[in-house]
Amino acid sequence: MSSTPQSSNLDPAIAARLKRGTDGLVPAIAQQFDTGEVLMLGWMDDEALHRTLTTGRCTYWSRSRQEYWVKGDTSGHVQHVRSVALDCDADTVLIKVDQIGAACHTGERTCFDADVLLG
């Protein structure tokens, strides 16, 4: 099980609503704001969500590297945040973005078009 940093500047009212996994993370779905296309799923802790809300760029927690990463900082494939919402259980974040370039680390537009199980 991974552990993420505990301190955060996230608004306490938002933090109180979040239902995190045992690792302190919530799944964050990135969706293209104007087409509804589902682009990717990343993971956020309170600080990643705070950074996303305050910078207008998606920040995620890397479970493999155990560090924060901002989408597009190395690839140039930036996600500009348009809106952020919690689902009805407050255990998943939906981030509507304006995606510049590919969202997937493979170079594809979306992470969900290469392995269709039912079409």
The first five atom37 places (N, CA, C, CB, O) and aatype in JSON, in Angstrom:
{
  "aatype": [12, 15, 15, 16, 14, 5, 15, 15, 2, 10, 3, 14, 0, 9, 0, 0, 1, 10, 11, 1, 7, 16, 3, 7, 10, 19, 14, 0, 9, 0, 5, 5, 13, 3, 16, 7, 6, 19, 10, 12, 10, 7, 17, 12, 3, 3, 6, 0, 10, 8, 1, 16, 10, 16, 16, 7, 1, 4, 16, 18, 17, 15, 1, 15, 1, 5, 6, 18, 17, 19, 11, 7, 3, 16, 15, 7, 8, 19, 5, 8, 19, 1, 15, 19, 0, 10, 3, 4, 3, 0, 3, 16, 19, 10, 9, 11, 19, 3, 5, 9, 7, 0, 0, 4, 8, 16, 7, 6, 1, 16, 4, 13, 3, 0, 3, 19, 10, 10, 7],
  "atom_mask": [
    [1, 1, 1, 1, 1],
    [1, 1, 1, 1, 1],
    [1, 1, 1, 1, 1],
    [1, 1, 1, 1, 1],
    [1, 1, 1, 1, 1],
    [1, 1, 1, 1, 1],
    [1, 1, 1, 1, 1],
    [1, 1, 1, 1, 1],
    [1, 1, 1, 1, 1],
    [1, 1, 1, 1, 1],
    [1, 1, 1, 1, 1],
    [1, 1, 1, 1, 1],
    [1, 1, 1, 1, 1],
    [1, 1, 1, 1, 1],
    [1, 1, 1, 1, 1],
    [1, 1, 1, 1, 1],
    [1, 1, 1, 1, 1],
    [1, 1, 1, 1, 1],
    [1, 1, 1, 1, 1],
    [1, 1, 1, 1, 1],
    [1, 1, 1, 0, 1],
    [1, 1, 1, 1, 1],
    [1, 1, 1, 1, 1],
    [1, 1, 1, 0, 1],
    [1, 1, 1, 1, 1],
    [1, 1, 1, 1, 1],
    [1, 1, 1, 1, 1],
    [1, 1, 1, 1, 1],
    [1, 1, 1, 1, 1],
    [1, 1, 1, 1, 1],
    [1, 1, 1, 1, 1],
    [1, 1, 1, 1, 1],
    [1, 1, 1, 1, 1],
    [1, 1, 1, 1, 1],
    [1, 1, 1, 1, 1],
    [1, 1, 1, 0, 1],
    [1, 1, 1, 1, 1],
    [1, 1, 1, 1, 1],
    [1, 1, 1, 1, 1],
    [1, 1, 1, 1, 1],
    [1, 1, 1, 1, 1],
    [1, 1, 1, 0, 1],
    [1, 1, 1, 1, 1],
    [1, 1, 1, 1, 1],
    [1, 1, 1, 1, 1],
    [1, 1, 1, 1, 1],
    [1, 1, 1, 1, 1],
    [1, 1, 1, 1, 1],
    [1, 1, 1, 1, 1],
    [1, 1, 1, 1, 1],
    [1, 1, 1, 1, 1],
    [1, 1, 1, 1, 1],
    [1, 1, 1, 1, 1],
    [1, 1, 1, 1, 1],
    [1, 1, 1, 1, 1],
    [1, 1, 1, 0, 1],
    [1, 1, 1, 1, 1],
    [1, 1, 1, 1, 1],
    [1, 1, 1, 1, 1],
    [1, 1, 1, 1, 1],
    [1, 1, 1, 1, 1],
    [1, 1, 1, 1, 1],
    [1, 1, 1, 1, 1],
    [1, 1, 1, 1, 1],
    [1, 1, 1, 1, 1],
    [1, 1, 1, 1, 1],
    [1, 1, 1, 1, 1],
    [1, 1, 1, 1, 1],
    [1, 1, 1, 1, 1],
    [1, 1, 1, 1, 1],
    [1, 1, 1, 1, 1],
    [1, 1, 1, 0, 1],
    [1, 1, 1, 1, 1],
    [1, 1, 1, 1, 1],
    [1, 1, 1, 1, 1],
    [1, 1, 1, 0, 1],
    [1, 1, 1, 1, 1],
    [1, 1, 1, 1, 1],
    [1, 1, 1, 1, 1],
    [1, 1, 1, 1, 1],
    [1, 1, 1, 1, 1],
    [1, 1, 1, 1, 1],
    [1, 1, 1, 1, 1],
    [1, 1, 1, 1, 1],
    [1, 1, 1, 1, 1],
    [1, 1, 1, 1, 1],
    [1, 1, 1, 1, 1],
    [1, 1, 1, 1, 1],
    [1, 1, 1, 1, 1],
    [1, 1, 1, 1, 1],
    [1, 1, 1, 1, 1],
    [1, 1, 1, 1, 1],
    [1, 1, 1, 1, 1],
    [1, 1, 1, 1, 1],
    [1, 1, 1, 1, 1],
    [1, 1, 1, 1, 1],
    [1, 1, 1, 1, 1],
    [1, 1, 1, 1, 1],
    [1, 1, 1, 1, 1],
    [1, 1, 1, 1, 1],
    [1, 1, 1, 0, 1],
    [1, 1, 1, 1, 1],
    [1, 1, 1, 1, 1],
    [1, 1, 1, 1, 1],
    [1, 1, 1, 1, 1],
    [1, 1, 1, 1, 1],
    [1, 1, 1, 0, 1],
    [1, 1, 1, 1, 1],
    [1, 1, 1, 1, 1],
    [1, 1, 1, 1, 1],
    [1, 1, 1, 1, 1],
    [1, 1, 1, 1, 1],
    [1, 1, 1, 1, 1],
    [1, 1, 1, 1, 1],
    [1, 1, 1, 1, 1],
    [1, 1, 1, 1, 1],
    [1, 1, 1, 1, 1],
    [1, 1, 1, 1, 1],
    [1, 1, 1, 0, 1]
  ],
  "atom_positions": [
    [[0.85, -1.18, 0.0], [0.0, 0.0, 0.0], [0.89, 1.23, 0.0], [-0.96, 0.0, 1.22], [1.86, 1.3, 0.76]],
    [[0.57, 2.22, -0.85], [1.34, 3.46, -0.91], [0.86, 4.4, 0.17], [1.21, 4.12, -2.29], [-0.25, 4.29, 0.69]],
    [[1.73, 5.32, 0.49], [1.29, 6.37, 1.4], [1.65, 7.69, 0.76], [1.94, 6.22, 2.81], [2.67, 7.82, 0.1]],
    [[0.8, 8.66, 0.98], [1.0, 9.98, 0.41], [1.19, 10.97, 1.54], [-0.17, 10.38, -0.5], [0.81, 10.69, 2.68]],
    [[1.76, 12.13, 1.25], [1.94, 13.14, 2.28], [0.6, 13.5, 2.93], [2.59, 14.4, 1.69], [-0.43, 13.54, 2.26]],
    [[0.62, 13.76, 4.22], [-0.6, 14.02, 4.96], [-0.99, 15.49, 5.01], [-0.45, 13.5, 6.35], [-2.17, 15.81, 5.08]],
    [[-0.01, 16.41, 4.97], [-0.35, 17.82, 5.09], [-0.86, 18.35, 3.75], [0.88, 18.64, 5.55], [-0.4, 17.95, 2.68]],
    [[-1.82, 19.25, 3.85], [-2.41, 19.8, 2.64], [-3.03, 21.16, 2.93], [-3.47, 18.85, 2.05], [-3.41, 21.46, 4.06]],
    [[-3.1, 21.96, 1.9], [-3.77, 23.26, 1.99], [-5.19, 23.21, 1.46], [-2.98, 24.31, 1.25], [-5.81, 24.25, 1.27]],
    [[-5.72, 22.0, 1.22], [-7.07, 21.86, 0.7], [-8.07, 22.45, 1.69], [-7.4, 20.38, 0.43], [-7.94, 22.27, 2.9]],
    [[-9.05, 23.16, 1.16], [-10.11, 23.74, 1.98], [-10.66, 22.65, 2.91], [-11.24, 24.34, 1.09], [-11.08, 21.6, 2.42]],
    [[-10.68, 22.88, 4.22], [-11.16, 21.87, 5.16], [-12.59, 21.39, 4.88], [-11.08, 22.4, 6.55], [-12.93, 20.25, 5.17]],
    [[-13.43, 22.26, 4.33], [-14.81, 21.86, 4.01], [-14.83, 20.83, 2.89], [-15.65, 23.09, 3.61], [-15.65, 19.91, 2.91]],
    [[-13.94, 20.97, 1.92], [-13.84, 19.99, 0.84], [-13.2, 18.71, 1.37], [-13.03, 20.56, -0.36], [-13.67, 17.61, 1.08]],
    [[-12.12, 18.86, 2.13], [-11.42, 17.69, 2.68], [-12.35, 16.83, 3.54], [-10.21, 18.14, 3.52], [-12.26, 15.6, 3.51]],
    [[-13.24, 17.46, 4.28], [-14.16, 16.72, 5.15], [-15.15, 15.88, 4.34], [-14.93, 17.69, 6.05], [-15.65, 14.87, 4.83]],
    [[-15.43, 16.29, 3.12], [-16.39, 15.57, 2.28], [-15.78, 14.37, 1.56], [-16.98, 16.51, 1.27], [-16.49, 13.42, 1.25]],
    [[-14.48, 14.39, 1.3], [-13.83, 13.35, 0.51], [-13.81, 12.01, 1.23], [-12.41, 13.76, 0.18], [-13.53, 11.92, 2.42]],
    [[-14.12, 10.98, 0.48], [-14.0, 9.61, 0.98], [-12.83, 8.97, 0.24], [-15.34, 8.79, 0.77], [-12.95, 8.58, -0.92]],
    [[-11.72, 8.88, 0.94], [-10.49, 8.38, 0.35], [-10.34, 6.88, 0.57], [-9.29, 9.12, 0.94], [-10.95, 6.31, 1.48]],
    [[-9.53, 6.25, -0.27], [-9.17, 4.85, -0.06], [-8.21, 4.75, 1.12], [0.0, 0.0, 0.0], [-7.8, 5.77, 1.67]],
    [[-7.85, 3.55, 1.49], [-6.94, 3.34, 2.62], [-5.57, 3.97, 2.37], [-6.77, 1.86, 2.89], [-4.83, 4.23, 3.32]],
    [[-5.24, 4.21, 1.1], [-3.97, 4.85, 0.76], [-4.08, 6.38, 0.74], [-3.49, 4.36, -0.59], [-3.11, 7.07, 0.43]],
    [[-5.26, 6.92, 1.08], [-5.45, 8.37, 1.11], [-5.77, 8.97, -0.24], [0.0, 0.0, 0.0], [-5.8, 10.2, -0.37]],
    [[-6.02, 8.14, -1.23], [-6.24, 8.63, -2.59], [-7.68, 8.48, -3.04], [-5.34, 7.88, -3.55], [-8.43, 7.64, -2.55]],
    [[-8.06, 9.34, -3.99], [-9.34, 9.21, -4.68], [-9.05, 9.16, -6.18], [-10.31, 10.41, -4.34], [-8.13, 9.82, -6.66]],
    [[-9.83, 8.36, -6.92], [-9.65, 8.36, -8.37], [-10.14, 9.69, -8.95], [-10.41, 7.17, -9.02], [-11.13, 10.27, -8.5]],
    [[-9.43, 10.15, -9.97], [-9.77, 11.4, -10.64], [-9.89, 11.13, -12.13], [-8.71, 12.51, -10.35], [-8.92, 10.77, -12.79]],
    [[-11.08, 11.31, -12.64], [-11.35, 11.08, -14.06], [-11.22, 12.4, -14.8], [-12.77, 10.46, -14.28], [-11.85, 13.39, -14.43]],
    [[-10.4, 12.41, -15.84], [-10.27, 13.59, -16.7], [-11.15, 13.39, -17.93], [-8.78, 13.84, -17.11], [-11.06, 12.37, -18.62]],
    [[-12.0, 14.38, -18.21], [-12.94, 14.32, -19.32], [-12.82, 15.6, -20.13], [-14.41, 14.11, -18.82], [-12.74, 16.69, -19.57]],
    [[-12.81, 15.47, -21.46], [-12.77, 16.65, -22.33], [-14.05, 17.45, -22.11], [-12.61, 16.24, -23.83], [-15.15, 16.91, -22.24]],
    [[-13.91, 18.73, -21.79], [-15.06, 19.54, -21.37], [-16.12, 19.72, -22.44], [-14.59, 20.88, -20.93], [-17.31, 19.77, -22.11]],
    [[-15.74, 19.81, -23.71], [-16.72, 20.14, -24.74], [-17.3, 18.93, -25.47], [-16.1, 21.06, -25.74], [-18.39, 19.02, -26.04]],
    [[-16.6, 17.81, -25.46], [-17.09, 16.63, -26.18], [-17.57, 15.52, -25.25], [-16.01, 16.08, -27.08], [-18.3, 14.62, -25.68]],
    [[-17.17, 15.57, -23.99], [-17.52, 14.52, -23.05], [-16.61, 13.3, -23.13], [0.0, 0.0, 0.0], [-16.82, 12.33, -22.4]],
    [[-15.61, 13.33, -24.01], [-14.69, 12.22, -24.17], [-13.94, 11.95, -22.86], [-13.71, 12.5, -25.32], [-13.34, 12.86, -22.29]],
    [[-13.96, 10.7, -22.4], [-13.22, 10.32, -21.2], [-11.76, 10.13, -21.62], [-13.81, 9.02, -20.53], [-11.46, 9.33, -22.51]],
    [[-10.86, 10.85, -20.97], [-9.47, 10.86, -21.39], [-8.58, 9.93, -20.58], [-8.93, 12.25, -21.29], [-7.81, 9.16, -21.15]],
    [[-8.69, 9.99, -19.27], [-7.79, 9.2, -18.43], [-8.3, 9.15, -16.99], [-6.37, 9.78, -18.47], [-9.21, 9.88, -16.61]],
    [[-7.68, 8.28, -16.22], [-7.91, 8.22, -14.8], [-6.58, 8.37, -14.1], [-8.61, 6.89, -14.39], [-5.6, 7.69, -14.43]],
    [[-6.54, 9.26, -13.13], [-5.35, 9.45, -12.3], [-5.76, 9.37, -10.85], [0.0, 0.0, 0.0], [-6.92, 9.11, -10.54]],
    [[-4.81, 9.59, -9.96], [-5.07, 9.5, -8.53], [-4.69, 10.81, -7.86], [-4.3, 8.33, -7.9], [-3.69, 11.43, -8.21]],
    [[-5.5, 11.22, -6.89], [-5.25, 12.46, -6.16], [-5.38, 12.23, -4.67], [-6.2, 13.56, -6.6], [-6.23, 11.47, -4.2]],
    [[-4.51, 12.9, -3.93], [-4.71, 13.04, -2.5], [-5.19, 14.48, -2.28], [-3.4, 12.71, -1.68], [-5.41, 15.21, -3.24]],
    [[-5.33, 14.89, -1.04], [-5.84, 16.23, -0.76], [-4.98, 17.32, -1.38], [-5.92, 16.44, 0.74], [-5.51, 18.29, -1.94]],
    [[-3.66, 17.18, -1.29], [-2.78, 18.21, -1.81], [-2.84, 18.28, -3.34], [-1.34, 17.95, -1.37], [-2.83, 19.38, -3.9]],
    [[-2.92, 17.14, -4.02], [-3.05, 17.15, -5.48], [-4.34, 17.85, -5.89], [-3.01, 15.71, -6.04], [-4.36, 18.61, -6.86]],
    [[-5.42, 17.58, -5.17], [-6.69, 18.25, -5.46], [-6.58, 19.74, -5.2], [-7.83, 17.64, -4.63], [-7.05, 20.55, -6.0]],
    [[-5.96, 20.11, -4.11], [-5.75, 21.54, -3.81], [-4.98, 22.23, -4.94], [-4.98, 21.7, -2.47], [-5.38, 23.29, -5.4]],
    [[-3.9, 21.61, -5.37], [-3.09, 22.19, -6.45], [-3.89, 22.3, -7.75], [-1.82, 21.35, -6.68], [-3.77, 23.29, -8.47]],
    [[-4.69, 21.3, -8.04], [-5.53, 21.32, -9.23], [-6.54, 22.46, -9.18], [-6.26, 19.98, -9.4], [-6.73, 23.18, -10.16]],
    [[-7.17, 22.62, -8.02], [-8.18, 23.67, -7.85], [-7.58, 25.07, -7.9], [-8.91, 23.48, -6.55], [-8.23, 26.0, -8.36]],
    [[-6.36, 25.23, -7.42], [-5.78, 26.58, -7.32], [-4.91, 26.98, -8.5], [-4.97, 26.67, -6.08], [-4.71, 28.17, -8.74]],
    [[-4.39, 26.01, -9.25], [-3.51, 26.36, -10.38], [-4.2, 26.32, -11.73], [-2.32, 25.44, -10.41], [-3.74, 26.95, -12.69]],
    [[-5.32, 25.59, -11.81], [-5.99, 25.44, -13.1], [-5.34, 24.41, -14.0], [0.0, 0.0, 0.0], [-5.7, 24.3, -15.17]],
    [[-4.4, 23.65, -13.47], [-3.73, 22.54, -14.18], [-3.88, 21.3, -13.33], [-2.22, 22.85, -14.46], [-3.81, 21.37, -12.1]],
    [[-4.07, 20.14, -13.96], [-4.26, 18.9, -13.22], [-2.96, 18.42, -12.6], [-4.83, 17.82, -14.13], [-1.95, 18.25, -13.29]],
    [[-3.01, 18.2, -11.3], [-1.91, 17.61, -10.56], [-2.38, 16.27, -10.03], [-1.43, 18.54, -9.39], [-3.46, 16.17, -9.46]],
    [[-1.57, 15.25, -10.22], [-1.9, 13.9, -9.78], [-0.82, 13.38, -8.84], [-2.07, 12.95, -10.99], [0.28, 13.94, -8.76]],
    [[-1.15, 12.3, -8.12], [-0.17, 11.6, -7.29], [0.23, 10.33, -8.03], [-0.74, 11.27, -5.86], [-0.63, 9.51, -8.38]],
    [[1.52, 10.16, -8.26], [2.02, 8.94, -8.91], [2.21, 7.86, -7.87], [3.35, 9.22, -9.67], [3.03, 8.0, -6.96]],
    [[1.45, 6.79, -7.99], [1.57, 5.68, -7.04], [2.88, 4.93, -7.24], [0.39, 4.72, -7.19], [3.43, 4.39, -6.28]],
    [[3.4, 4.9, -8.45], [4.65, 4.18, -8.69], [5.87, 4.99, -8.29], [4.75, 3.79, -10.17], [6.82, 4.45, -7.72]],
    [[5.87, 6.29, -8.56], [7.02, 7.14, -8.24], [6.91, 7.79, -6.86], [7.16, 8.22, -9.29], [7.89, 8.33, -6.35]],
    [[5.7, 7.72, -6.27], [5.47, 8.34, -4.96], [5.79, 9.84, -4.97], [6.31, 7.64, -3.88], [6.51, 10.35, -4.11]],
    [[5.23, 10.52, -6.0], [5.45, 11.97, -6.1], [4.32, 12.6, -6.9], [6.83, 12.28, -6.75], [3.6, 11.93, -7.64]],
    [[4.19, 13.91, -6.75], [3.19, 14.64, -7.53], [3.71, 14.85, -8.94], [2.86, 16.01, -6.86], [4.92, 14.95, -9.16]],
    [[2.78, 14.91, -9.89], [3.13, 15.27, -11.26], [2.01, 16.1, -11.85], [3.4, 14.0, -12.12], [0.83, 15.85, -11.6]],
    [[2.4, 17.09, -12.62], [1.45, 17.97, -13.28], [1.37, 17.54, -14.73], [1.88, 19.47, -13.16], [2.37, 17.51, -15.44]],
    [[0.17, 17.21, -15.17], [-0.03, 16.73, -16.54], [0.49, 17.76, -17.52], [-1.53, 16.42, -16.81], [0.05, 18.92, -17.52]],
    [[1.42, 17.34, -18.35], [1.95, 18.19, -19.4], [3.28, 18.85, -19.09], [0.0, 0.0, 0.0], [3.89, 19.42, -19.99]],
    [[3.75, 18.78, -17.85], [5.02, 19.42, -17.53], [6.19, 18.85, -18.32], [5.3, 19.29, -16.06], [7.11, 19.59, -18.69]],
    [[6.18, 17.55, -18.59], [7.27, 16.98, -19.39], [6.87, 16.73, -20.83], [7.75, 15.68, -18.76], [7.7, 16.83, -21.73]],
    [[5.59, 16.4, -21.07], [5.14, 16.05, -22.43], [4.64, 17.25, -23.23], [4.05, 15.02, -22.35], [4.64, 17.22, -24.46]],
    [[4.21, 18.3, -22.54], [3.56, 19.41, -23.21], [2.09, 19.18, -23.45], [0.0, 0.0, 0.0], [1.4, 20.06, -23.98]],
    [[1.57, 18.02, -23.07], [0.16, 17.66, -23.25], [-0.64, 18.09, -22.02], [0.0, 16.13, -23.5], [-1.01, 17.26, -21.18]],
    [[-0.89, 19.35, -21.94], [-1.44, 20.01, -20.75], [-2.95, 19.8, -20.64], [-1.14, 21.5, -20.79], [-3.66, 19.72, -21.64]],
    [[-3.41, 19.71, -19.4], [-4.84, 19.69, -19.1], [-5.19, 20.99, -18.39], [-5.23, 18.44, -18.22], [-4.79, 21.21, -17.24]],
    [[-5.95, 21.86, -19.08], [-6.44, 23.09, -18.48], [-7.8, 22.81, -17.85], [-6.54, 24.24, -19.54], [-8.73, 22.39, -18.54]],
    [[-7.91, 23.03, -16.56], [-9.12, 22.7, -15.81], [-10.24, 23.66, -16.15], [-8.84, 22.72, -14.3], [-10.06, 24.88, -16.12]],
    [[-11.41, 23.1, -16.47], [-12.62, 23.88, -16.72], [-13.59, 23.77, -15.56], [-13.29, 23.43, -18.01], [-14.25, 24.75, -15.21]],
    [[-13.7, 22.57, -14.95], [-14.56, 22.39, -13.77], [-14.11, 21.15, -13.02], [-16.06, 22.28, -14.18], [-13.47, 20.26, -13.57]],
    [[-14.46, 21.12, -11.73], [-14.14, 19.99, -10.87], [-15.38, 19.67, -10.06], [-12.91, 20.29, -9.94], [-16.0, 20.56, -9.49]],
    [[-15.74, 18.38, -10.01], [-16.93, 17.96, -9.26], [-16.66, 16.64, -8.55], [-18.16, 17.82, -10.2], [-15.83, 15.84, -8.99]],
    [[-17.36, 16.43, -7.46], [-17.34, 15.14, -6.76], [-18.55, 14.34, -7.19], [-17.33, 15.33, -5.22], [-19.6, 14.91, -7.51]],
    [[-18.41, 13.01, -7.21], [-19.58, 12.18, -7.48], [-20.46, 12.15, -6.23], [-19.16, 10.74, -7.9], [-20.11, 12.72, -5.2]],
    [[-21.6, 11.48, -6.33], [-22.6, 11.48, -5.26], [-22.09, 10.87, -3.96], [-23.82, 10.74, -5.71], [-22.6, 11.2, -2.88]],
    [[-21.09, 9.99, -4.03], [-20.52, 9.38, -2.83], [-19.29, 10.12, -2.32], [-20.16, 7.93, -3.11], [-18.75, 9.77, -1.27]],
    [[-18.85, 11.12, -3.05], [-17.65, 11.91, -2.73], [-16.39, 11.04, -2.69], [-17.84, 12.61, -1.39], [-15.45, 11.33, -1.95]],
    [[-16.39, 9.97, -3.51], [-15.21, 9.11, -3.55], [-14.54, 9.09, -4.92], [-15.58, 7.71, -3.15], [-13.63, 8.3, -5.15]],
    [[-14.99, 9.94, -5.82], [-14.38, 10.08, -7.14], [-14.49, 11.54, -7.57], [-15.06, 9.14, -8.18], [-15.51, 12.2, -7.33]],
    [[-13.44, 12.04, -8.2], [-13.41, 13.41, -8.7], [-13.54, 13.37, -10.22], [-12.1, 14.15, -8.26], [-12.88, 12.57, -10.89]],
    [[-14.38, 14.23, -10.76], [-14.5, 14.4, -12.21], [-13.94, 15.78, -12.55], [-15.99, 14.25, -12.7], [-14.42, 16.8, -12.06]],
    [[-12.92, 15.77, -13.41], [-12.29, 17.02, -13.82], [-12.54, 17.21, -15.3], [-10.77, 17.03, -13.49], [-12.05, 16.44, -16.12]],
    [[-13.29, 18.23, -15.63], [-13.49, 18.56, -17.04], [-12.37, 19.49, -17.45], [-14.91, 19.21, -17.29], [-12.13, 20.53, -16.82]],
    [[-11.68, 19.1, -18.52], [-10.47, 19.79, -18.94], [-10.52, 20.15, -20.41], [-9.25, 18.93, -18.65], [-11.32, 19.62, -21.17]],
    [[-9.65, 21.06, -20.79], [-9.34, 21.29, -22.19], [-7.98, 20.64, -22.39], [-9.34, 22.86, -22.57], [-6.95, 21.18, -22.0]],
    [[-7.98, 19.47, -23.01], [-6.77, 18.67, -23.2], [-6.02, 19.17, -24.42], [-7.12, 17.18, -23.35], [-6.58, 19.26, -25.52]],
    [[-4.75, 19.48, -24.23], [-3.87, 19.86, -25.33], [-3.0, 18.64, -25.65], [-2.99, 21.13, -24.98], [-2.2, 18.21, -24.82]],
    [[-3.16, 18.08, -26.85], [-2.4, 16.9, -27.23], [-2.97, 15.63, -26.62], [0.0, 0.0, 0.0], [-4.14, 15.56, -26.26]],
    [[-2.11, 14.63, -26.5], [-2.52, 13.31, -26.01], [-2.71, 13.33, -24.5], [-1.48, 12.25, -26.4], [-1.98, 14.01, -23.78]],
    [[-3.7, 12.59, -24.02], [-3.88, 12.43, -22.58], [-3.15, 11.2, -22.06], [-5.38, 12.33, -22.23], [-2.71, 11.18, -20.92]],
    [[-3.02, 10.18, -22.9], [-2.42, 8.91, -22.48], [-0.89, 8.95, -22.6], [-2.99, 7.76, -23.33], [-0.35, 9.58, -23.51]],
    [[-0.22, 8.29, -21.69], [1.25, 8.24, -21.72], [1.77, 7.49, -22.96], [1.78, 7.57, -20.45], [2.96, 7.57, -23.28]],
    [[0.88, 6.74, -23.66], [1.29, 6.04, -24.88], [1.31, 6.95, -26.09], [0.36, 4.86, -25.13], [1.77, 6.57, -27.17]],
    [[0.8, 8.18, -25.92], [0.73, 9.12, -27.02], [-0.64, 9.18, -27.68], [0.0, 0.0, 0.0], [-0.85, 9.97, -28.6]],
    [[-1.57, 8.36, -27.21], [-2.94, 8.37, -27.73], [-3.75, 9.49, -27.08], [-3.63, 7.0, -27.49], [-3.43, 9.95, -25.99]],
    [[-4.77, 9.92, -27.77], [-5.64, 10.98, -27.27], [-6.27, 10.59, -25.93], [-6.74, 11.29, -28.28], [-6.31, 11.41, -25.0]],
    [[-6.75, 9.36, -25.82], [-7.4, 8.86, -24.61], [-6.79, 7.53, -24.2], [-8.93, 8.72, -24.82], [-6.26, 6.79, -25.04]],
    [[-6.87, 7.23, -22.93], [-6.39, 5.93, -22.43], [-7.38, 4.8, -22.69], [-6.1, 6.01, -20.94], [-7.07, 3.64, -22.42]],
    [[-8.57, 5.13, -23.22], [-9.65, 4.16, -23.29], [-10.06, 3.77, -24.7], [-10.83, 4.69, -22.58], [-11.22, 3.4, -24.91]],
    [[-9.17, 3.84, -25.68], [-9.57, 3.47, -27.02], [-8.81, 2.28, -27.59], [-9.39, 4.62, -27.91], [-9.15, 1.82, -28.69]],
    [[-7.81, 1.76, -26.9], [-6.99, 0.69, -27.46], [-7.44, -0.71, -27.11], [-5.59, 0.86, -27.03], [-7.09, -1.65, -27.81]],
    [[-8.21, -0.88, -26.04], [-8.56, -2.21, -25.57], [-10.05, -2.29, -25.29], [-7.76, -2.57, -24.31], [-10.47, -2.48, -24.14]],
    [[-10.85, -2.16, -26.34], [-12.31, -2.18, -26.21], [-12.77, -3.62, -25.97], [-12.99, -1.59, -27.48], [-12.49, -4.5, -26.78]],
    [[-13.46, -3.84, -24.87], [-13.93, -5.18, -24.52], [-15.28, -5.51, -25.13], [-14.0, -5.33, -23.04], [-15.57, -6.68, -25.41]],
    [[-16.11, -4.5, -25.33], [-17.41, -4.68, -25.93], [-17.7, -3.45, -26.75], [-18.52, -4.93, -24.87], [-17.71, -2.34, -26.21]],
    [[-17.94, -3.61, -28.04], [-18.08, -2.45, -28.91], [-19.38, -2.25, -29.53], [0.0, 0.0, 0.0], [-19.56, -1.3, -30.28]]
  ]
}
